[in-house]
Amino acid sequence: NLFINPILRSHEASCSEAEQKMGSLRREELNRLSSSFVLRRTSHVLRKHLPPKTEIYVFIKMEARQRDCYNQRVKEVSMRLSGVKTMGDALQSITELRKLCIHPDFGKDMGQEEEEEED
């Protein structure tokens, strides 16, 4: 992609100065192109119209199937991250694990694996 690849690459620790500059230029261009379509509301404006933010944390044990899927995915992610070279790979793996915490069917290819087991 014209924008995403240079921008992501510019955030990596191993990127060159030229890659950082290209990422910065592409980020500025993308901001310029999208600024007319994106409505930014400041916290000052939002405070006038929204109640105070409330966060509630509820810890719930995973069911056996969900825990098994999660543990399996942790092993796979650990192996994949041992050679990780980009921040994007790490964030994608974290997102996969978060999805599994919500529901085991949200895991990547989980539905296909179960269908194969049933056959």
C-alpha positions as a printed Julia matrix, in Angstrom:
119×3 Matrix{Float64}:
   0.0     0.0    0.0
   1.22    3.48  -0.86
   0.74    4.79   2.67
   0.58    1.98   5.2
   3.82    0.18   4.34
   6.13    3.22   4.53
   4.37    4.51   7.65
   4.58    1.17   9.48
   8.18    0.61   8.36
   9.17    4.08   9.66
   8.06    3.04  13.18
  10.34    0.01  13.31
  13.57    0.24  15.3
  15.6    -1.2   12.41
  14.44    1.31   9.76
  16.87    3.59   7.96
  16.83    7.38   8.01
  15.44    7.39   4.46
  12.61    5.07   5.53
  11.81    7.33   8.48
  11.67   10.34   6.2
   9.48    8.52   3.64
   7.14    7.37   6.41
   6.88   10.9    7.73
   6.13   12.29   4.26
   3.48    9.64   3.58
   1.9    10.21   7.01
   1.69   13.97   6.36
   0.2    13.38   2.9
  -2.37   10.93   4.28
  -3.31   13.39   7.03
  -3.71   16.14   4.43
  -5.91   13.95   2.18
  -8.11   12.63   5.0
  -8.42   15.83   7.06
 -11.45   17.04   5.11
 -13.27   13.75   5.81
 -12.37   13.25   9.48
 -14.18   15.22  12.15
 -11.98   15.68  15.21
 -13.67   16.61  18.43
 -11.52   17.92  21.24
 -11.97   16.71  24.8
 -13.16   20.24  25.67
 -16.1    19.92  23.24
 -16.89   16.35  24.28
 -17.01   17.22  27.99
 -19.91   19.58  27.3
 -22.04   16.83  25.74
 -20.98   13.54  27.32
 -21.1    12.24  30.89
 -17.79   11.45  32.61
 -16.11    8.32  31.35
 -16.66    5.23  33.48
 -14.58    2.08  33.14
 -15.57   -1.17  34.79
 -13.29   -4.2   34.74
 -14.91   -7.6   35.15
 -12.68  -10.68  35.32
 -14.32  -13.88  34.15
 -12.75  -17.32  33.95
 -12.48  -18.8   30.49
 -14.39  -21.96  29.68
 -12.33  -25.11  29.05
 -12.63  -24.91  25.24
 -11.78  -21.23  25.25
  -8.76  -21.78  27.54
  -7.52  -24.63  25.32
  -7.82  -22.47  22.19
  -6.1   -19.59  23.97
  -3.2   -21.71  25.25
  -2.72  -23.22  21.78
  -2.69  -19.77  20.22
  -0.19  -18.52  22.84
   2.2   -21.3   21.82
   1.8   -20.44  18.13
   2.21  -16.71  18.77
   5.29  -17.28  20.94
   6.93  -19.24  18.15
   5.96  -16.62  15.57
   7.17  -13.71  17.72
  10.54  -15.29  18.42
  11.58  -14.06  14.97
   9.37  -10.97  14.81
  10.84   -8.06  12.95
   7.95   -5.61  12.92
   5.73   -3.99  15.51
   2.74   -4.77  13.28
   3.31   -8.53  13.67
   3.38   -8.2   17.44
   0.23   -6.07  17.53
  -1.59   -8.5   15.23
  -0.71  -11.37  17.56
  -1.95   -9.46  20.6
  -5.2    -8.71  18.77
  -5.68  -12.41  17.97
  -5.25  -13.29  21.65
  -7.7   -10.58  22.72
 -10.3   -11.95  20.3
  -9.9   -15.41  21.78
 -10.57  -13.98  25.22
 -13.92  -12.71  23.94
 -14.97  -15.96  22.29
 -13.03  -18.98  20.96
 -14.71  -18.72  17.53
 -13.17  -15.27  17.06
  -9.73  -16.86  16.8
  -8.12  -16.99  13.38
  -9.36  -20.07  11.47
 -10.94  -21.55  14.62
 -14.22  -22.35  12.89
 -12.45  -24.21  10.08
 -10.41  -26.31  12.49
 -13.54  -27.42  14.35
 -15.34  -28.37  11.14
 -12.39  -30.57  10.13
 -12.42  -32.27  13.54
 -16.15  -33.05  13.27
 -15.8   -34.69   9.82
